[in-house]
Amino acid sequence: MKIFIAAVILITINLYTIVPLIPRTSEEHVVKNIKHLKKYPWFQEMLSKERYKELIINDTKVRKTIGRFNTGKLNHNKKKGKYRKALQRILHQKTNYLA
């Protein structure tokens, strides 16, 4: 029984030290990233499609994906392609789910 209690205490302590390290996407991150992404023609093209625009504005999973992007690395072609594919994938999944 003592081992069980010690294990629970150890797990609880670990959770309190690890959970704050998990990044959370805030609405500020999402808005900032969308403003930055609007500079790119591929994102403008996505916004021109009404279904995609609706998802970008309202869908929490899509917005969370956008919020996780590191806009500082968006200027690198490798990351730009990666972010574009990630956003296309989630939008495609969502539109197929809605259809």
ABEGO torsion letter per residue (X at the ends): XAAAAAAAAAAAAAAAAAAAABBBBBAAAAAAAAAAAAABAAAAAAAABAAAAAAAAABAAAAAAAAABBAAAAABAAAAAAAAAAAAAAAAAAAAAAX
